[in-house]
């Protein structure tokens, strides 16, 4: 499979194709764009953003996708337990009791509590079931890739292969047996933590050891700089880790980002920054970086789901990001790439992590910078959409450059829009240098009712001249606190 197409997008597309024929062509176009790697936003998120599908309807489709996954989990776990001598009816009874909440983790805990199997065995079987399900669903996506438009016309599942128990479609015994036969791996060492449901445990690398130490249990995501895997150290099986892995033969700049991120994180410590645990190179020549794993989503995904945040929520997220920057700036580290994709948040927005210091500017490196990191160049100085004017103009940078980027992110969180409009990276660079940002009320009419302190904070962060912005992250935090106080 290529691109960023996931089974959830495919299944959502099939549901919409059956129930909203008017959306079928647009859904298929977006699935094709995901396949080509030309889109990153989910199908449902795109249709909501384009006002083609109401948010409530999108949530309803996503709930059905989630229930389909739950049903697969019940069926596959029941089959694995049947092979261990446990009657499937026992598993189905617990699943009926839990209803739509019967995901693998809850179901496994219920079976342990009922004395059906011991905790260690439950962890092993649950991981085995997750791998089988994810690999089977990945094969379904691969079949779609092969058949493309013909495959899209199929129903959610082949006729007769699903029986409904309540609201959860559980595979028949024959289908569950077939899934286990073709997709379940041998027994795997299991971690002592719950693997988030959005992690792809069907990745071929699951079960591998990286660096002789870190056991891979899933795939978190992938991008232009390699793949991110979920892993754990068997010596500390209760701690989830994110393992960033560069492909063999990666360029000097990509390797330099890893080295720079490890160095930048070693210079300061803050609970809001992802902790770097280890870094190295495998025997096969793959460079890896191991960091703390955070179970959440980035702000880009949060905005996709929510549209925008309430002012108090947006200010709270900005404040926590500024606290991390204050700690970094104090030690001479400038992030240079603050953007929604690099800010992780918990689902309730209470926890925030600033990530990816791979292009951070670290003071006093001199020739050591170019000789060791090899990251000097126009392609790694930041993201054009979120650059400060001085960054866009390749001028000397101070901590205030990060504060400008925070202002852009805060503007987007508050309004769901962006202060500048452009259709190209170069266009955004020109906007930052020459154009004034749109007033908040022009992007979001509700902003007219927000207190002056909030407007003043955002516009001061977005000043063209660095001297006209808050001069430190601490000063910006004080502005956030004034805005929060004015809201209440």
Phi and psi in degrees as a GROMACS rama.xvg file:
@    title "Ramachandran Plot"
@    xaxis  label "Phi"
@    yaxis  label "Psi"
@TYPE xy
-118.057  171.076  UNK-2
71.219  -161.208  UNK-3
-112.105  21.845  UNK-4
-71.6295  126.257  UNK-5
-111.725  161.192  UNK-6
-60.9161  -36.7659  UNK-7
-58.1536  -40.1447  UNK-8
-65.7378  -42.5874  UNK-9
-62.6283  -46.4296  UNK-10
-67.2609  -40.4428  UNK-11
-60.4678  -40.1268  UNK-12
-63.0041  -39.5826  UNK-13
-67.4143  -39.4139  UNK-14
-61.8715  -46.7219  UNK-15
-65.5635  -36.427  UNK-16
-61.7608  -32.8698  UNK-17
-81.1913  -38.0382  UNK-18
-105.854  -18.7992  UNK-19
-132.515  73.8451  UNK-20
-55.8469  -25.9497  UNK-21
-66.6178  -19.4392  UNK-22
-98.6604  -3.23889  UNK-23
-59.2077  -48.0813  UNK-24
-64.4958  -42.9865  UNK-25
-66.5144  -38.9963  UNK-26
-62.494  -44.0621  UNK-27
-65.3828  -39.2183  UNK-28
-59.725  -41.4165  UNK-29
-70.733  -37.1705  UNK-30
-61.9145  -40.0299  UNK-31
-63.2893  -40.1426  UNK-32
-64.5176  -38.6406  UNK-33
-63.0905  -41.4646  UNK-34
-60.7405  -39.7204  UNK-35
-80.329  -3.33513  UNK-36
75.2861  19.6832  UNK-37
-97.7541  1.00698  UNK-38
-141.831  148.704  UNK-39
-120.232  -24.6934  UNK-40
-74.8229  145.413  UNK-41
-64.8244  162.498  UNK-42
-59.9201  -49.9766  UNK-43
-64.2693  -41.2369  UNK-44
-61.3391  -38.6941  UNK-45
-66.1358  -44.5474  UNK-46
-65.5313  -34.9725  UNK-47
-68.4158  -45.5513  UNK-48
-61.1784  -32.7716  UNK-49
-86.2083  4.78655  UNK-50
60.4337  26.7751  UNK-51
-90.4661  -20.1868  UNK-52
-139.735  125.647  UNK-53
-62.2392  149.952  UNK-54
-59.5021  -41.1018  UNK-55
-63.1138  -38.5762  UNK-56
-66.7411  -39.5056  UNK-57
-63.3853  -40.4801  UNK-58
-64.0698  -37.5013  UNK-59
-63.2532  -41.3268  UNK-60
-65.3346  -42.8973  UNK-61
-63.0607  -37.2752  UNK-62
-62.2683  -37.4524  UNK-63
-69.8078  -37.346  UNK-64
-61.6775  -44.6021  UNK-65
-62.5017  -40.1445  UNK-66
-66.0859  -35.2764  UNK-67
-61.2191  -44.3065  UNK-68
-62.7427  -42.1549  UNK-69
-57.9922  -45.196  UNK-70
-61.7518  -41.0565  UNK-71
-60.1402  -40.9918  UNK-72
-62.2076  -44.0895  UNK-73
-60.307  -47.1618  UNK-74
-64.9681  -44.2183  UNK-75
-69.9303  -42.1076  UNK-76
-63.6556  -38.6529  UNK-77
-61.8656  -39.958  UNK-78
-67.3614  -42.7118  UNK-79
-62.8399  -40.4907  UNK-80
-69.772  -33.4283  UNK-81
-61.5322  -36.7623  UNK-82
-71.421  -16.6867  UNK-83
-98.019  6.55934  UNK-84
97.9766  6.93225  UNK-85
-98.1368  129.675  UNK-86
-66.106  134.923  UNK-87
-56.0252  -30.9164  UNK-88
-59.9201  -30.3403  UNK-89
-65.5173  -44.029  UNK-90
-66.5069  -44.0575  UNK-91
-62.8824  -36.3046  UNK-92
-64.338  -44.0633  UNK-93
-65.0833  -37.1709  UNK-94
-65.0634  -41.0161  UNK-95
-63.8387  -37.0962  UNK-96
-65.3927  -38.4584  UNK-97
-80.1165  -24.3833  UNK-98
68.0276  -139.934  UNK-99
-66.4816  -13.5623  UNK-100
-86.6284  7.11239  UNK-101
-80.0432  53.9705  UNK-102
-72.6893  172.413  UNK-103
-60.1081  -38.9936  UNK-104
-66.8891  -48.3083  UNK-105
-65.1451  -40.6292  UNK-106
-64.8818  -41.9917  UNK-107
-61.4545  -43.2475  UNK-108
-63.2182  -38.3113  UNK-109
-65.2366  -38.3179  UNK-110
-68.6963  -36.3836  UNK-111
-65.1926  -45.9541  UNK-112
-61.8083  -31.4331  UNK-113
-82.5101  -0.918681  UNK-114
77.6795  16.2236  UNK-115
-71.9032  -35.7636  UNK-116
-156.843  155.797  UNK-117
-74.7918  159.421  UNK-118
-56.3521  -44.7922  UNK-119
-63.2967  -40.1887  UNK-120
-67.6531  -38.2741  UNK-121
-61.8856  -43.4658  UNK-122
-61.5069  -42.8161  UNK-123
-65.1462  -46.6733  UNK-124
-68.5698  -35.384  UNK-125
-64.4406  -41.9472  UNK-126
-64.8942  -42.0369  UNK-127
-60.4179  -40.9806  UNK-128
-66.7812  -42.7923  UNK-129
-60.5511  -43.5152  UNK-130
-61.9904  -45.0091  UNK-131
-60.5579  -44.2683  UNK-132
-65.2734  -49.0074  UNK-133
-64.2327  -38.5174  UNK-134
-68.6722  -36.1666  UNK-135
-68.2212  -40.8629  UNK-136
-69.1489  -34.7608  UNK-137
-63.8005  -36.1492  UNK-138
-66.3058  -34.0892  UNK-139
-64.4658  -41.074  UNK-140
-63.7116  -40.8379  UNK-141
-61.7612  -36.0661  UNK-142
-66.6099  -36.8789  UNK-143
-64.537  -41.7363  UNK-144
-59.0629  -38.9312  UNK-145
-72.8985  -40.897  UNK-146
-93.9652  -18.2619  UNK-147
48.4378  -119.029  UNK-148
-64.6212  -29.9611  UNK-149
-67.2962  -41.8852  UNK-150
-65.3128  -31.6327  UNK-151
-62.8969  -27.0493  UNK-152
-77.553  -9.29474  UNK-153
-68.9876  160.289  UNK-154
-70.5998  177.602  UNK-155
-56.8495  -41.6137  UNK-156
-145.308  156.362  UNK-157
-55.1698  141.892  UNK-158
-56.1299  135.141  UNK-159
84.1469  -4.14987  UNK-160
-92.2348  -5.63388  UNK-161
-126.648  133.762  UNK-162
-113.323  146.105  UNK-163
-99.394  126.982  UNK-164
-121.951  104.637  UNK-165
67.3271  -127.814  UNK-166
-104.008  2.77419  UNK-167
-107.186  118.008  UNK-168
-80.0127  111.608  UNK-169
-101.45  132.321  UNK-170
-60.1897  151.379  UNK-171
-66.414  164.798  UNK-172
-59.1752  -41.3877  UNK-173
-63.9677  -42.1035  UNK-174
-67.5833  -42.5986  UNK-175
-61.1281  -39.7726  UNK-176
-63.0242  -40.0304  UNK-177
-67.3922  -38.8518  UNK-178
-62.0026  -46.0977  UNK-179
-63.7136  -42.7215  UNK-180
-61.814  -39.2409  UNK-181
-94.3411  -17.2079  UNK-182
-128.672  -17.652  UNK-183
-75.748  133.032  UNK-184
-83.3051  172.275  UNK-185
-62.5226  169.374  UNK-186
-55.9178  135.74  UNK-187
-118.175  147.545  UNK-188
-61.5906  132.474  UNK-189
-108.92  144.255  UNK-190
-75.4022  169.201  UNK-191
-100.844  36.9693  UNK-192
-141.479  158.451  UNK-193
-76.911  129.295  UNK-194
-81.5127  121.034  UNK-195
-54.8679  145.036  UNK-196
-63.5208  -22.4557  UNK-197
-84.062  -8.36226  UNK-198
-76.6725  133.269  UNK-199
-85.0218  103.155  UNK-200
-90.9815  6.7412  UNK-201
-88.6317  1.16719  UNK-202
-60.2039  141.016  UNK-203
-59.4083  -21.0557  UNK-204
-83.6859  -6.2179  UNK-205
-59.406  130.898  UNK-206
99.4271  -14.8608  UNK-207
-74.9349  157.136  UNK-208
-105.823  130.817  UNK-209
-112.164  132.479  UNK-210
66.4374  19.174  UNK-211
68.833  6.87184  UNK-212
-137.254  -37.0241  UNK-213
-102.715  121.27  UNK-214
-87.6579  123.877  UNK-215
-83.115  131.238  UNK-216
-125.297  -0.102394  UNK-217
177.407  170.764  UNK-218
-111.752  123.305  UNK-219
-85.8572  -42.3459  UNK-220
176.672  -177.991  UNK-221
-148.902  157.629  UNK-222
-158.644  -163.402  UNK-223
-67.7206  -16.4221  UNK-224
-113.06  30.8477  UNK-225
110.697  -159.39  UNK-226
-118.898  150.623  UNK-227
-115.502  125.347  UNK-228
-114.867  150.261  UNK-229
-88.6255  132.342  UNK-230
-146.172  174.731  UNK-231
-152.187  157.279  UNK-232
-94.0616  117.825  UNK-233
-54.9514  -21.4584  UNK-234
-73.4505  -18.7274  UNK-235
-139.349  69.4763  UNK-236
-67.7159  -9.00079  UNK-237
-90.4287  -1.03057  UNK-238
-111.295  112.932  UNK-239
-75.1311  143.788  UNK-240
-131.172  150.092  UNK-241
-103.655  123.343  UNK-242
-109.825  109.202  UNK-243
-88.2906  129.155  UNK-244
-128.477  122.33  UNK-245
-87.1991  144.779  UNK-246
-69.0438  154.827  UNK-247
-58.7698  140.031  UNK-248
80.5676  13.4736  UNK-249
-60.6583  147.708  UNK-250
-68.3896  166.409  UNK-251
-61.8256  -35.0231  UNK-252
-67.7658  -40.9245  UNK-253
-64.1025  -42.9869  UNK-254
-63.3038  -38.8095  UNK-255
-62.4925  -34.6469  UNK-256
-61.0696  -42.101  UNK-257
-60.2126  -48.729  UNK-258
-62.9532  -40.9337  UNK-259
-66.8047  -40.4508  UNK-260
-62.3527  -42.847  UNK-261
-62.0432  -42.7661  UNK-262
-66.0345  -48.8059  UNK-263
-58.5552  -43.4293  UNK-264
-70.6264  -23.3461  UNK-265
-77.5752  -16.3127  UNK-266
-84.9018  -17.6415  UNK-267
-147.29  159.829  UNK-268
-131.405  131.415  UNK-269
-156.563  137.55  UNK-270
-63.058  -14.6877  UNK-271
-90.9194  2.5783  UNK-272
-110.304  139.245  UNK-273
-64.1824  126.972  UNK-274
-76.8306  131.876  UNK-275
-85.0893  124.362  UNK-276
-96.078  -40.8171  UNK-277
-163.127  162.883  UNK-278
-153.192  152.657  UNK-279
174.747  -159.83  UNK-280
-140.247  135.301  UNK-281
-77.7084  169.925  UNK-282
-63.203  -24.0419  UNK-283
-86.4538  3.53557  UNK-284
89.196  11.0954  UNK-285
-87.1016  128.114  UNK-286
-82.6954  138.956  UNK-287
-135.07  153.885  UNK-288
-135.457  127.525  UNK-289
-110.41  123.943  UNK-290
-128.853  166.47  UNK-291
-55.6483  138.545  UNK-292
-92.3217  135.616  UNK-293
-122.163  120.317  UNK-294
-86.2434  93.4565  UNK-295
-165.889  -153.158  UNK-296
-138.771  159.238  UNK-297
-83.86  165.65  UNK-298
-63.9085  -29.6535  UNK-299
-60.9701  -42.3054  UNK-300
-69.3027  -39.5219  UNK-301
-61.0752  -41.8153  UNK-302
-66.7822  -36.4025  UNK-303
-60.7016  -39.6052  UNK-304
-81.1938  -35.1337  UNK-305
-102.331  -20.2956  UNK-306
86.9482  -59.275  UNK-307
-159.56  169.256  UNK-308
-102.452  158.495  UNK-309
-67.3605  151.149  UNK-310
-52.4708  -43.3271  UNK-311
-65.1691  -37.3674  UNK-312
-65.6254  -46.5585  UNK-313
-61.4604  -42.6179  UNK-314
-66.3662  -37.3628  UNK-315
-63.6126  -41.7603  UNK-316
-64.8824  -45.2644  UNK-317
-61.5682  -39.6469  UNK-318
-62.5699  -43.4662  UNK-319
-67.0295  -37.4709  UNK-320
-65.983  -38.5423  UNK-321
-65.9082  -33.8073  UNK-322
-62.2893  -40.1447  UNK-323
-65.8311  -44.3165  UNK-324
-62.9181  -35.7548  UNK-325
-61.0194  -43.7716  UNK-326
-65.1989  -40.5301  UNK-327
-67.9044  -47.2736  UNK-328
-60.8799  -36.1621  UNK-329
-60.2455  -29.8243  UNK-330
-99.892  15.4402  UNK-331
79.7807  23.7512  UNK-332
-112.119  119.881  UNK-333
-107.978  125.748  UNK-334
-64.8615  -50.8449  UNK-335
73.9254  -1.20049  UNK-336
-146.023  45.433  UNK-337
-74.4669  120.544  UNK-338
-158.798  164.85  UNK-339
-55.6881  -35.6507  UNK-340
-67.5524  -18.5213  UNK-341
-103.679  11.2858  UNK-342
-119.019  113.227  UNK-343
-94.0437  140.434  UNK-344
-134.615  148.998  UNK-345
-73.6412  164.895  UNK-346
-61.8279  -29.5335  UNK-347
-90.7333  3.65211  UNK-348
66.679  8.58687  UNK-349
-77.2704  -27.3025  UNK-350
-114.829  137.843  UNK-351
-132.744  136.496  UNK-352
-129.306  127.168  UNK-353
-91.8895  127.843  UNK-354
-124.877  174.851  UNK-355
60.3637  78.3279  UNK-356
-93.5968  28.71  UNK-357
-68.1887  -20.1991  UNK-358
-120.631  23.1268  UNK-359
-59.2037  146.418  UNK-360
-92.2809  117.824  UNK-361
-110.977  127.115  UNK-362
-68.701  156.319  UNK-363
63.5874  28.7461  UNK-364
-89.1011  -30.3205  UNK-365
57.8254  -138.667  UNK-366
-64.8077  -22.4268  UNK-367
-57.2759  -34.023  UNK-368
-58.4336  -56.6604  UNK-369
-71.6057  -33.5107  UNK-370
-71.5683  -35.1713  UNK-371
-99.691  -41.7555  UNK-372
-94.3223  -30.2634  UNK-373
53.0786  38.5564  UNK-374
-114.224  16.0589  UNK-375
-83.8646  122.936  UNK-376
165.291  158.311  UNK-377
-66.8613  -17.7198  UNK-378
-87.9223  -0.451386  UNK-379
-130.665  15.0465  UNK-380
-87.5123  -1.14656  UNK-381
146.912  -171.58  UNK-382
-106.864  118.026  UNK-383
-49.3681  -39.8452  UNK-384
-61.767  -28.3082  UNK-385
-116.969  19.7098  UNK-386
-82.8442  150.97  UNK-387
-77.0581  162.492  UNK-388
-56.8711  -41.8054  UNK-389
-70.5196  -30.4907  UNK-390
-70.1188  -40.703  UNK-391
-64.2247  -30.0419  UNK-392
-92.9966  7.70751  UNK-393
56.9838  39.8096  UNK-394
-95.8029  172.987  UNK-395
-61.9006  142.98  UNK-396
-112.761  146.435  UNK-397
-126.997  173.49  UNK-398
-54.5853  -23.6185  UNK-399
-63.1024  -19.8551  UNK-400
-64.1075  -38.6097  UNK-401
-66.3402  -33.4985  UNK-402
-68.5838  -36.3246  UNK-403
-60.3467  -45.2214  UNK-404
-62.6424  -38.0215  UNK-405
-61.6648  -38.9625  UNK-406
-60.4799  -41.1334  UNK-407
-62.4973  -45.3562  UNK-408
-63.4767  -43.4462  UNK-409
-63.4965  -42.1401  UNK-410
-56.8891  -45.4663  UNK-411
-67.1577  -39.4454  UNK-412
-63.9823  -38.6051  UNK-413
-74.0372  -39.8818  UNK-414
-107.658  -19.5599  UNK-415
74.5963  8.06403  UNK-416
-129.411  -177.591  UNK-417
-122.175  145.94  UNK-418
-70.9463  -12.6894  UNK-419
-129.61  155.755  UNK-420
-121.36  129.682  UNK-421
-159.227  157.507  UNK-422
-113.959  15.3738  UNK-423
-153.441  154.325  UNK-424
-57.2903  -43.2899  UNK-425
-63.7034  -33.6965  UNK-426
-63.7734  -40.1128  UNK-427
-65.3085  -39.4206  UNK-428
-58.5699  -43.713  UNK-429
-65.0508  -39.5989  UNK-430
-59.3037  -46.4168  UNK-431
-61.7888  -34.5734  UNK-432
-82.1444  -36.859  UNK-433
-117.87  -23.8552  UNK-434
-100.719  148.084  UNK-435
-82.7462  142.415  UNK-436
-67.491  147.695  UNK-437
-61.4878  139.973  UNK-438
-58.2071  150.398  UNK-439
-55.6579  -40.9939  UNK-440
-67.6588  -23.2794  UNK-441
-73.4041  -28.0696  UNK-442
-90.8485  -26.7571  UNK-443
-147.251  104.588  UNK-444
-53.8742  -31.047  UNK-445
-61.3709  -23.5913  UNK-446
-61.4778  -21.0541  UNK-447
-60.7924  -22.5301  UNK-448
-94.8761  -2.5464  UNK-449
-79.3632  152.566  UNK-450
-67.4316  155.004  UNK-451
-59.0063  -34.2214  UNK-452
-60.5719  -32.8862  UNK-453
-72.2435  -45.7005  UNK-454
-59.3805  -44.7957  UNK-455
-62.0781  -41.1906  UNK-456
-60.6299  -50.8657  UNK-457
-62.9218  -46.6204  UNK-458
-68.8532  -30.7364  UNK-459
-70.4996  -38.8038  UNK-460
-62.2736  -29.0639  UNK-461
-96.5043  16.8779  UNK-462
-64.6648  141.364  UNK-463
-65.008  -43.6275  UNK-464
-82.1277  120.845  UNK-465
-55.3374  -29.606  UNK-466
-69.4917  -18.4621  UNK-467
-91.3308  -5.48244  UNK-468
-88.4259  169.51  UNK-469
-54.0041  139.224  UNK-470
-86.2554  -16.9431  UNK-471
-139.14  160.388  UNK-472
-62.8849  -33.9289  UNK-473
-62.1955  -39.9409  UNK-474
-65.8314  -38.8499  UNK-475
-65.3531  -38.0965  UNK-476
-61.3326  -40.1716  UNK-477
-61.3421  -38.7507  UNK-478
-64.9832  -39.145  UNK-479
-61.1562  -43.7662  UNK-480
-63.9665  -37.4258  UNK-481
-65.0912  -40.6415  UNK-482
-65.4633  -41.5539  UNK-483
-62.7869  -42.3803  UNK-484
-64.2208  -37.3359  UNK-485
-69.6362  -27.3672  UNK-486
-66.7889  -35.1703  UNK-487
